[in-house]
């Protein structure tokens, strides 16, 4: 049972939503950043959005991603994201193993997280966006 699993605090793992200018325009994507000096294995990420738009409750589909190995001090693109979802809370639940120990953490980007004052250069990926740790 989940209560019997010893979860250690997550350190050295961040999530970023960043924009990249391409030939077709601006594209936003979600990135996972491993700042640890050890590889993460079996990284599982679920994402969903929820909240209200014009007084109406909205929910997105739940997406699931697996990254078998995320090397030490490495970055991986998780998924693209449409900026129209920035008015919702965007939740990412990240679970992974280091050696034989499981870690998990929920990252939530709330409405307003993408206001221009919060968008900064994220050195680990060389793009502008919002970093959550």
DSSP file (Angstrom, degrees, kcal/mol; ACC not computed):
  #  RESIDUE AA STRUCTURE BP1 BP2  ACC     N-H-->O    O-->H-N    N-H-->O    O-->H-N    TCO  KAPPA ALPHA  PHI   PSI    X-CA   Y-CA   Z-CA
    1    1 A X    >         0   0    0      0, 0.0     3,-1.7     0, 0.0     4,-0.4   0.000 360.0 360.0 360.0 154.4    0.0    0.0    0.0
    2    2 A X  G >   +     0   0    0      1,-0.3     3,-1.6     2,-0.2     0, 0.0   0.844 360.0  60.9 -58.0 -35.7    1.1    3.6   -0.6
    3    3 A X  G 3  S+     0   0    0      1,-0.3    -1,-0.3     3,-0.1     0, 0.0   0.717 100.7  56.2 -65.9 -18.5    1.3    4.3    3.1
    4    4 A X  G <  S+     0   0    0     -3,-1.7     2,-0.4     2,-0.1    -1,-0.3   0.520  86.8  95.1 -89.7  -7.0    3.9    1.6    3.4
    5    5 A X  S <  S-     0   0    0     -3,-1.6     2,-1.0    -4,-0.4    -3,-0.0  -0.735  73.2-136.6 -89.1 131.1    6.2    3.2    0.8
    6    6 A X        -     0   0    0     -2,-0.4     2,-0.5    97,-0.0    96,-0.3  -0.765  22.4-165.3 -88.8 102.8    8.9    5.4    2.2
    7    7 A X        -     0   0    0     -2,-1.0     2,-0.2    94,-0.1    96,-0.2  -0.780   4.9-151.8 -92.0 127.8    9.0    8.5    0.0
    8    8 A X  B     -a  103   0A   0     94,-0.9    96,-0.5    -2,-0.5     2,-0.0  -0.642  32.7 -89.0 -92.5 154.7   12.1   10.7    0.3
    9    9 A X        -     0   0    0     -2,-0.2     2,-0.4    94,-0.1    -1,-0.1  -0.351  43.4-115.4 -64.5 143.3   11.9   14.5   -0.4
   10   10 A X        +     0   0    0     94,-0.2     2,-0.3    -3,-0.0    -1,-0.1  -0.662  41.6 169.0 -81.4 127.6   12.6   15.5   -4.0
   11   11 A X        +     0   0    0     -2,-0.4    25,-0.1     1,-0.1     3,-0.1  -0.988  57.4  20.7-135.4 147.6   15.7   17.5   -4.5
   12   12 A X  S    S+     0   0    0     -2,-0.3    23,-3.8     1,-0.2    24,-0.6   0.563  92.5 108.4  77.6   8.3   17.5   18.5   -7.7
   13   13 A X  E     +F   34   0B   0     21,-0.2     2,-0.3   120,-0.2    21,-0.2  -0.980  41.9 173.1-121.2 128.0   14.5   17.9  -10.0
   14   14 A X  E     -F   33   0B   0     19,-2.3    19,-2.9    -2,-0.5     2,-0.4  -0.883  21.9-143.6-129.1 160.2   12.7   20.9  -11.5
   15   15 A X  E     -FG  32 132B   0    117,-2.8   117,-3.3    -2,-0.3     2,-0.4  -0.969  18.7-173.1-121.9 141.2   10.0   21.4  -14.1
   16   16 A X  E     -FG  31 131B   0     15,-2.5    15,-3.1    -2,-0.4     2,-0.5  -0.987  19.3-157.0-134.1 144.2    9.9   24.2  -16.6
   17   17 A X  E     +FG  30 130B   0    113,-2.3   113,-2.6    -2,-0.4     2,-0.3  -0.984  34.3 169.7-116.6 117.0    7.4   25.5  -19.1
   18   18 A X  E     -FG  29 129B   0     11,-2.4    11,-2.3    -2,-0.5     2,-0.4  -0.875  29.3-128.0-133.2 158.3    9.3   27.4  -21.7
   19   19 A X  E     -FG  28 128B   0    109,-2.8   109,-0.7    -2,-0.3     2,-0.4  -0.820  16.7-167.0-109.3 147.1    8.8   29.0  -25.1
   20   20 A X  E     -F   27   0B   0      7,-2.8     7,-2.7    -2,-0.4     2,-0.6  -0.998  19.6-131.7-132.7 133.9   10.9   28.6  -28.2
   21   21 A X  E     +F   26   0B   0     -2,-0.4     5,-0.2     5,-0.2     2,-0.2  -0.749  35.6 172.6 -85.2 123.8   10.8   30.6  -31.3
   22   22 A X  E >   -F   25   0B   0      3,-3.2     3,-1.2    -2,-0.6    -2,-0.0  -0.667  50.5 -93.6-121.1 178.1   10.6   28.4  -34.4
   23   23 A X  T 3  S+     0   0    0      1,-0.3     3,-0.1    -2,-0.2    -2,-0.0   0.768 127.3  47.7 -63.7 -24.8   10.1   29.0  -38.1
   24   24 A X  T 3  S-     0   0    0      1,-0.3     2,-0.3     3,-0.0    -1,-0.3   0.421 124.0 -90.5 -97.8   0.7    6.4   28.5  -37.6
   25   25 A X  E <   -F   22   0B   0     -3,-1.2    -3,-3.2     2,-0.0     2,-0.5  -0.885  70.0 -18.3 129.5-160.8    6.0   30.8  -34.5
   26   26 A X  E     -F   21   0B   0     -2,-0.3     2,-0.4    -5,-0.2    -5,-0.2  -0.745  55.6-170.7 -89.9 128.3    6.3   30.5  -30.8
   27   27 A X  E     -F   20   0B   0     -7,-2.7    -7,-2.8    -2,-0.5     2,-0.4  -0.971   7.5-153.5-120.7 135.5    6.0   27.0  -29.3
   28   28 A X  E     +F   19   0B   0     53,-0.5    53,-2.1    -2,-0.4     2,-0.3  -0.835  19.1 172.2-105.6 144.0    5.6   26.2  -25.6
   29   29 A X  E     -FH  18  80B   0    -11,-2.3   -11,-2.4    -2,-0.4     2,-0.4  -0.979  31.1-118.5-148.8 159.9    6.8   23.0  -24.0
   30   30 A X  E     -FH  17  79B   0     49,-3.3    48,-3.2    -2,-0.3    49,-0.9  -0.849  31.1-170.7-100.7 134.5    7.2   21.3  -20.6
   31   31 A X  E     -FH  16  77B   0    -15,-3.1   -15,-2.5    -2,-0.4     2,-0.4  -0.957  16.2-146.5-126.3 143.8   10.8   20.2  -19.6
   32   32 A X  E     -FH  15  76B   0     44,-2.6    44,-2.2    -2,-0.4     2,-0.5  -0.934  17.3-159.6-106.6 136.0   12.0   18.1  -16.7
   33   33 A X  E     -FH  14  75B   0    -19,-2.9   -19,-2.3    -2,-0.4     2,-0.7  -0.965   7.0-161.6-121.3 122.4   15.5   19.1  -15.4
   34   34 A X  E     +F   13   0B   0     40,-3.1    40,-0.5    -2,-0.5   -21,-0.2  -0.902  14.7 171.3-104.2 108.0   17.7   16.7  -13.4
   35   35 A X        +     0   0    0    -23,-3.8   -22,-0.2    -2,-0.7    -1,-0.1   0.458  45.4 110.7 -92.5  -2.9   20.3   18.7  -11.5
   36   36 A X  S    S-     0   0    0    -24,-0.6    37,-1.6     2,-0.2    38,-0.1  -0.258  75.1-126.9 -70.5 158.5   21.4   15.6   -9.5
   37   37 A X  S    S+     0   0    0     35,-0.2     2,-0.3    36,-0.1    35,-0.2   0.034  90.4  67.0 -92.5  25.5   24.8   14.0  -10.1
   38   38 A X  S    S-     0   0    0     33,-0.1    35,-0.3    32,-0.1    -2,-0.2  -0.988  89.6-100.7-144.5 150.5   23.0   10.6  -10.6
   39   39 A X        -     0   0    0     -2,-0.3     2,-0.4    33,-0.1    60,-0.3  -0.392  26.8-139.3 -71.3 144.2   20.7    9.2  -13.2
   40   40 A X  E     -B   70   0A   0     30,-2.8    30,-2.9    58,-0.1     2,-0.3  -0.862  21.2-160.0 -99.1 140.0   17.0    9.0  -12.7
   41   41 A X  E     +BC  69  97A   0     56,-2.7    56,-2.7    -2,-0.4    28,-0.2  -0.883  61.9  11.6-122.3 155.9   15.2    5.9  -13.9
   42   42 A X  E    S-     0   0A   0     26,-2.6     2,-0.5    -2,-0.3    26,-0.2   0.909  74.6-170.1  47.4  53.6   11.6    5.0  -14.7
   43   43 A X  E     -B   67   0A   0     24,-2.6    24,-2.8    -3,-0.2     2,-0.5  -0.639   1.4-169.1 -75.9 119.8   10.5    8.7  -14.6
   44   44 A X  E     -BC  66  95A   0     51,-3.2    51,-2.6    -2,-0.5     2,-0.4  -0.950   5.3-176.8-114.9 129.9    6.7    8.8  -14.8
   45   45 A X  E     -BC  65  94A   0     20,-2.6    20,-2.6    -2,-0.5     2,-0.4  -0.989   7.2-172.7-130.5 125.5    4.9   12.1  -15.4
   46   46 A X  E     -BC  64  93A   0     47,-2.0    47,-2.5    -2,-0.4     2,-0.4  -0.930  10.9-168.6-112.0 144.3    1.2   12.6  -15.5
   47   47 A X  E     +BC  63  92A   0     16,-2.5    16,-2.5    -2,-0.4     2,-0.3  -0.979  13.2 158.1-133.4 146.1   -0.2   16.0  -16.5
   48   48 A X  E     - C   0  91A   0     43,-2.0    43,-3.1    -2,-0.4     2,-0.4  -0.981  24.5-141.6-158.6 156.8   -3.6   17.6  -16.3
   49   49 A X  E     + C   0  90A   0     -2,-0.3    11,-2.5    12,-0.3     2,-0.3  -0.933  23.8 166.8-121.3 148.0   -5.2   21.0  -16.3
   50   50 A X  E     +DC  59  89A   0     39,-2.1    39,-2.9    -2,-0.4     2,-0.3  -0.991  20.4  85.5-156.9 154.0   -8.2   22.1  -14.3
   51   51 A X  E     -D   58   0A   0      7,-1.9     7,-3.5    -2,-0.3     2,-0.4  -0.984  66.9 -54.3 151.4-158.0  -10.0   25.3  -13.3
   52   52 A X  E     -D   57   0A   0     -2,-0.3     2,-0.4    35,-0.3     5,-0.2  -0.946  30.0-170.8-122.8 140.8  -12.7   27.7  -14.5
   53   53 A X  E >  S-D   56   0A   0      3,-2.5     3,-1.7    -2,-0.4    -2,-0.0  -0.985  83.1 -16.1-127.9 119.9  -12.9   29.6  -17.8
   54   54 A X  T 3  S-     0   0    0     -2,-0.4    -1,-0.1     1,-0.3     3,-0.1   0.873 129.5 -53.4  52.9  41.3  -15.7   32.3  -17.9
   55   55 A X  T 3  S+     0   0    0      1,-0.2     2,-0.5     0, 0.0    -1,-0.3   0.464 114.7 116.7  78.4   1.2  -17.4   30.7  -14.9
   56   56 A X  E <   -D   53   0A   0     -3,-1.7    -3,-2.5     0, 0.0     2,-0.2  -0.892  69.1-119.8-107.6 130.8  -17.5   27.2  -16.4
   57   57 A X  E     -D   52   0A   0     -2,-0.5     2,-0.4    -5,-0.2    -5,-0.2  -0.481  35.5-171.5 -68.4 130.3  -15.5   24.3  -14.9
   58   58 A X  E     -D   51   0A   0     -7,-3.5    -7,-1.9    -2,-0.2     2,-0.3  -0.959  12.2-180.0-126.6 143.3  -12.9   22.9  -17.3
   59   59 A X  E     -D   50   0A   0     -2,-0.4    -9,-0.2    -9,-0.2     2,-0.2  -0.996  15.3-145.4-137.9 142.3  -10.7   19.8  -17.2
   60   60 A X        -     0   0    0    -11,-2.5     2,-0.1    -2,-0.3     3,-0.0  -0.528  36.0 -86.9 -94.9 170.7   -8.2   18.6  -19.7
   61   61 A X        -     0   0    0     -2,-0.2     2,-0.6   -13,-0.1   -12,-0.3  -0.385  44.7-109.5 -67.8 155.2   -7.4   15.0  -20.4
   62   62 A X        -     0   0    0    -14,-0.1     2,-0.4    -2,-0.1   -14,-0.2  -0.807  34.8-160.8 -88.6 125.7   -4.8   13.3  -18.3
   63   63 A X  E     -B   47   0A   0    -16,-2.5   -16,-2.5    -2,-0.6     2,-0.4  -0.850   1.1-157.7-106.7 145.1   -1.6   12.6  -20.2
   64   64 A X  E     -B   46   0A   0     -2,-0.4     2,-0.3   -18,-0.2   -18,-0.2  -0.974  10.6-179.0-125.9 137.5    1.0   10.1  -19.1
   65   65 A X  E     -B   45   0A   0    -20,-2.6   -20,-2.6    -2,-0.4     2,-0.4  -0.969  10.1-160.3-134.1 147.9    4.7   10.0  -20.1
   66   66 A X  E     -B   44   0A   0     -2,-0.3     2,-0.5   -22,-0.2   -22,-0.2  -0.998   5.0-172.7-129.8 132.0    7.6    7.7  -19.3
   67   67 A X  E     -B   43   0A   0    -24,-2.8   -24,-2.6    -2,-0.4     3,-0.2  -0.974  11.5-159.2-119.3 112.5   11.3    8.5  -19.6
   68   68 A X  E    S+     0   0A   0     -2,-0.5   -26,-2.6     1,-0.2     2,-0.4   0.908  75.9  10.0 -62.2 -43.9   13.2    5.3  -18.9
   69   69 A X  E     -B   41   0A   0    -28,-0.2     2,-0.5   -27,-0.1    -1,-0.2  -0.992  56.1-173.1-141.1 130.3   16.5    7.1  -18.1
   70   70 A X  E     -B   40   0A   0    -30,-2.9   -30,-2.8    -2,-0.4     3,-0.1  -0.946  31.3-134.7-121.4 107.1   17.2   10.8  -17.4
   71   71 A X    >   -     0   0    0     -2,-0.5     3,-1.2   -32,-0.2   -37,-0.1   0.086  34.5 -72.3 -59.5 168.6   21.0   11.2  -17.1
   72   72 A X  T 3  S+     0   0    0      1,-0.3   -35,-0.2   -35,-0.2    -1,-0.2  -0.386 118.8   1.5 -62.6 138.3   22.8   13.2  -14.5
   73   73 A X  T 3  S+     0   0    0    -37,-1.6    -1,-0.3   -35,-0.3     2,-0.3   0.877 105.7 139.6  48.1  47.1   22.4   16.9  -15.0
   74   74 A X    <   -     0   0    0     -3,-1.2   -40,-3.1   -40,-0.5     2,-0.4  -0.741  43.5-145.5-117.5 164.4   20.2   16.2  -18.0
   75   75 A X  E     -H   33   0B   0     -2,-0.3     2,-0.4   -42,-0.2   -42,-0.2  -0.967  11.6-171.5-128.3 143.6   17.0   17.8  -19.5
   76   76 A X  E     -H   32   0B   0    -44,-2.2   -44,-2.6    -2,-0.4     2,-0.5  -1.000  25.2-125.3-136.1 139.4   14.2   16.1  -21.4
   77   77 A X  E     -H   31   0B   0     -2,-0.4   -46,-0.3   -46,-0.2     3,-0.1  -0.711  25.6-175.8 -79.3 127.8   11.2   17.6  -23.2
   78   78 A X  E     -     0   0B   0    -48,-3.2     2,-0.3    -2,-0.5    -1,-0.2   0.913  54.7 -33.6 -92.0 -53.2    8.1   16.1  -21.7
   79   79 A X  E     -H   30   0B   0    -49,-0.9   -49,-3.3   -14,-0.0    -1,-0.3  -0.986  55.3-102.0-163.7 159.7    5.3   17.5  -23.9
   80   80 A X  E     -H   29   0B   0     -2,-0.3     2,-0.4   -51,-0.3   -51,-0.3  -0.595  36.4-157.6 -82.5 154.3    4.1   20.5  -25.9
   81   81 A X        -     0   0    0    -53,-2.1   -53,-0.5    -2,-0.2     2,-0.4  -0.999  14.9-129.0-139.5 136.7    1.5   22.8  -24.2
   82   82 A X    >   -     0   0    0     -2,-0.4     3,-2.3     1,-0.1     4,-0.2  -0.698  18.1-136.2 -82.2 127.7   -0.9   25.2  -25.7
   83   83 A X  G >  S+     0   0    0     -2,-0.4     3,-1.7     1,-0.3     4,-0.2   0.674  98.6  76.8 -61.0 -15.9   -0.7   28.6  -24.0
   84   84 A X  G >  S+     0   0    0      1,-0.3     3,-0.6     2,-0.1    -1,-0.3   0.712  87.9  61.4 -66.1 -16.5   -4.5   28.8  -24.0
   85   85 A X  G X  S+     0   0    0     -3,-2.3     3,-1.9     1,-0.2    -1,-0.3   0.498  76.6  90.6 -84.3  -4.4   -4.3   26.3  -21.0
   86   86 A X  G <  S+     0   0    0     -3,-1.7    26,-0.6     1,-0.3    27,-0.3   0.656  75.6  66.0 -68.7 -13.8   -2.3   28.9  -18.9
   87   87 A X  G <  S+     0   0    0     -3,-0.6   -35,-0.3    -4,-0.2    -1,-0.3   0.555  99.1  66.7 -80.9  -7.1   -5.6   30.2  -17.5
   88   88 A X  S <  S-     0   0    0     -3,-1.9     2,-0.5   -37,-0.1   -37,-0.2  -0.613  99.1 -97.8-102.1 165.7   -6.0   26.8  -15.8
   89   89 A X  E     -C   50   0A   0    -39,-2.9   -39,-2.1    -2,-0.2     2,-0.6  -0.775  38.7-153.3 -78.2 128.2   -4.0   25.2  -13.0
   90   90 A X  E     -CE  49 109A   0     19,-2.9    19,-2.8    -2,-0.5     2,-0.4  -0.930  11.8-165.5-111.0 113.9   -1.6   22.8  -14.8
   91   91 A X  E     -CE  48 108A   0    -43,-3.1   -43,-2.0    -2,-0.6     2,-0.4  -0.832  10.1-174.8-107.7 133.9   -0.5   19.9  -12.6
   92   92 A X  E     -CE  47 107A   0     15,-3.0    15,-3.3    -2,-0.4     2,-0.6  -0.987   8.3-161.1-127.7 120.3    2.4   17.6  -13.2
   93   93 A X  E     -CE  46 106A   0    -47,-2.5   -47,-2.0    -2,-0.4     2,-0.5  -0.910  13.6-167.6-104.2 117.4    2.9   14.6  -10.9
   94   94 A X  E     +CE  45 105A   0     11,-3.0    11,-2.5    -2,-0.6     2,-0.4  -0.908  10.7 173.8-112.2 127.0    6.5   13.3  -11.3
   95   95 A X  E     +CE  44 104A   0    -51,-2.6   -51,-3.2    -2,-0.5     2,-0.3  -0.981  11.2 153.2-128.0 143.5    7.7    9.9   -9.9
   96   96 A X  E     - E   0 103A   0      7,-2.4     7,-2.9    -2,-0.4     2,-0.4  -0.980  33.6-117.7-159.9 167.9   11.1    8.4  -10.4
   97   97 A X  E     -CE  41 102A   0    -56,-2.7   -56,-2.7    -2,-0.3     2,-0.5  -0.908   9.1-167.4-113.8 142.3   13.7    6.1   -9.0
   98   98 A X  E >  S- E   0 101A   0      3,-2.3     3,-2.2    -2,-0.4     2,-0.4  -0.984  80.1 -41.6-121.5 117.2   17.3    6.7   -7.9
   99   99 A X  T 3  S-     0   0    0     -2,-0.5   -58,-0.1   -60,-0.3    -2,-0.0  -0.518 125.4 -29.5  57.1-118.1   18.9    3.3   -7.5
  100  100 A X  T 3  S+     0   0    0     -2,-0.4     2,-0.4    -3,-0.1    -1,-0.3   0.247 116.5 101.4-111.0  14.5   16.0    1.4   -5.7
  101  101 A X  E <   - E   0  98A   0     -3,-2.2    -3,-2.3   -94,-0.0     2,-0.3  -0.843  62.9-140.0-103.4 133.7   14.4    4.3   -3.9
  102  102 A X  E     - E   0  97A   0     -2,-0.4   -94,-0.9   -96,-0.3     2,-0.3  -0.704  18.5-175.3 -93.0 142.5   11.2    5.9   -5.3
  103  103 A X  E     +aE   8  96A   0     -7,-2.9    -7,-2.4    -2,-0.3     2,-0.3  -0.959   3.3 178.1-129.1 147.4   10.7    9.7   -5.2
  104  104 A X  E     + E   0  95A   0    -96,-0.5     2,-0.3    -2,-0.3    -9,-0.2  -0.989   5.4 171.6-153.1 150.9    7.6   11.7   -6.2
  105  105 A X  E     - E   0  94A   0    -11,-2.5   -11,-3.0    -2,-0.3     2,-0.5  -0.990  25.5-133.2-155.3 145.3    6.4   15.3   -6.3
  106  106 A X  E     - E   0  93A   0     -2,-0.3     2,-0.5   -13,-0.2   -13,-0.2  -0.901  18.4-164.9-102.5 126.9    3.5   17.3   -7.6
  107  107 A X  E     - E   0  92A   0    -15,-3.3   -15,-3.0    -2,-0.5     2,-0.5  -0.956   6.8-170.5-110.3 126.1    4.3   20.5   -9.5
  108  108 A X  E     - E   0  91A   0     -2,-0.5     2,-0.7   -17,-0.2   -17,-0.2  -0.971  13.0-162.3-124.4 121.1    1.4   22.9  -10.0
  109  109 A X  E     - E   0  90A   0    -19,-2.8   -19,-2.9    -2,-0.5     2,-0.1  -0.898  24.0-153.7 -96.3 111.6    1.6   25.9  -12.3
  110  110 A X    >   -     0   0    0     -2,-0.7     3,-2.3   -21,-0.2     4,-0.2  -0.378  30.8 -79.2 -85.0 162.3   -1.3   28.1  -11.2
  111  111 A X  T 3  S+     0   0    0      1,-0.3   -24,-0.2   -24,-0.2    -1,-0.2  -0.370 122.9  34.1 -56.5 138.4   -3.2   30.7  -13.3
  112  112 A X  T >  S+     0   0    0    -26,-0.6     3,-1.7   -24,-0.1    -1,-0.3   0.223  83.2 111.0  96.1 -14.2   -1.1   33.8  -13.4
  113  113 A X  T <  S+     0   0    0     -3,-2.3    -2,-0.1     1,-0.3   -26,-0.1   0.752  78.0  52.2 -61.6 -23.2    2.2   31.8  -13.3
  114  114 A X  T 3  S+     0   0    0    -28,-0.3    -1,-0.3    -4,-0.2     5,-0.1   0.204  74.9 133.0-104.4  15.5    2.8   32.9  -16.9
  115  115 A X  S X> S-     0   0    0     -3,-1.7     3,-2.5     1,-0.1     4,-0.6  -0.372  73.8-106.7 -60.3 148.3    2.3   36.6  -16.4
  116  116 A X  G >4 S+     0   0    0      1,-0.3     3,-0.8     2,-0.2    -1,-0.1   0.767 117.0  63.1 -54.4 -31.0    5.2   38.5  -18.1
  117  117 A X  G 34 S+     0   0    0      1,-0.2    -1,-0.3     3,-0.0    -3,-0.1   0.701 103.6  48.9 -68.4 -18.4    6.9   39.4  -14.7
  118  118 A X  G <4 S+     0   0    0     -3,-2.5     2,-0.6    -6,-0.1    13,-0.3   0.554  85.5 100.1 -97.2  -9.8    7.4   35.7  -14.0
  119  119 A X    <<  +     0   0    0     -3,-0.8     2,-0.3    -4,-0.6    11,-0.2  -0.686  50.2 158.5 -84.3 120.6    8.9   34.7  -17.3
  120  120 A X  E     -I  129   0B   0      9,-2.7     9,-2.8    -2,-0.6     2,-0.3  -0.857  48.4 -82.5-135.1 165.3   12.7   34.5  -17.0
  121  121 A X  E     -I  128   0B   0     -2,-0.3     2,-0.8     7,-0.2     7,-0.3  -0.579  36.2-150.1 -70.2 130.8   15.7   32.9  -18.8
  122  122 A X  E >>> -I  127   0B   0      5,-3.1     4,-1.9    -2,-0.3     3,-1.5  -0.890   5.9-161.5-104.3 102.2   16.1   29.3  -17.6
  123  123 A X  T 345S+     0   0    0     -2,-0.8    -1,-0.2     1,-0.3     5,-0.0   0.813  82.9  64.0 -58.0 -34.4   19.8   28.7  -17.9
  124  124 A X  T 345S+     0   0    0      1,-0.2    -1,-0.3    -3,-0.1   -49,-0.0   0.782 121.1  21.2 -63.4 -26.3   19.6   24.9  -17.9
  125  125 A X  T <45S-     0   0    0     -3,-1.5    -1,-0.2     2,-0.2    -2,-0.2   0.484  99.1-126.9-119.4  -7.1   17.6   24.9  -21.2
  126  126 A X  T  <5S+     0   0    0     -4,-1.9     2,-0.3     1,-0.2    -3,-0.2   0.763  72.5 109.2  68.7  25.4   18.6   28.2  -22.6
  127  127 A X  E   <S- I   0 122B   0     -5,-1.0    -5,-3.1    -7,-0.1     2,-0.3  -0.879  70.9-109.9-128.7 160.7   15.0   29.3  -23.1
  128  128 A X  E     +GI  19 121B   0   -109,-0.7  -109,-2.8    -2,-0.3     2,-0.3  -0.727  63.8  95.8 -89.7 141.3   12.6   31.8  -21.4
  129  129 A X  E    S-GI  18 120B   0     -9,-2.8    -9,-2.7    -2,-0.3     2,-0.4  -0.956  72.0 -53.2 174.5-156.1    9.8   30.5  -19.3
  130  130 A X  E     -G   17   0B   0   -113,-2.6  -113,-2.3    -2,-0.3     2,-0.4  -0.953  41.7-154.0-117.6 130.5    8.6   29.6  -15.8
  131  131 A X  E     -G   16   0B   0     -2,-0.4     2,-0.4   -13,-0.3  -115,-0.2  -0.869   7.3-169.2-107.4 135.1   10.7   27.4  -13.6
  132  132 A X  E      G   15   0B   0   -117,-3.3  -117,-2.8    -2,-0.4   -23,-0.1  -0.989 360.0 360.0-124.7 128.3    9.1   25.3  -10.8
  133  133 A X              0   0    0     -2,-0.4  -120,-0.2  -119,-0.2  -121,-0.1   0.399 360.0 360.0-125.0 360.0   11.2   23.5   -8.2
